[in-house]
């Protein structure tokens, strides 16, 4: 079981180390070789037990993600004001005092929609309404 866990962790590092965002698989043979290798690895990790070993449950596998430091290539503090604190003011906003405004924009589809609807079309027909009056706009 420990051997299978070690192989799994090694496979995770190998996948991360050799990851390529634009894989260059030119032929069907190369693609099939990769799929076969993937299936063999899955069989080795999660397949039937051999030599009296237990199968590893995927839920029991713990994955630790490594945080990589990003190198920008210049000092970002040169572009910020003195005594800059990115977290200053967090939690100071009273969301009840903020007023939201909805900007109504006229939608122009470039054609008259009533030409494509059946005669006497009412989109509100059949809707339950508290009042007994239904207002419809007939053109």
ABEGO torsion letter per residue (X at the ends): XAAAAAAAAAAAAAAAAABBABBBBABAAAAAAAAAAAAAAAAAAABBBBGGBBBBBAAABBBBBBBBBBBAGBBAAAABBBGBBAABGBGABBAAABBBBBBBBBBBAGBBAAAABBBGBBAABGBBBABABBBBBBX
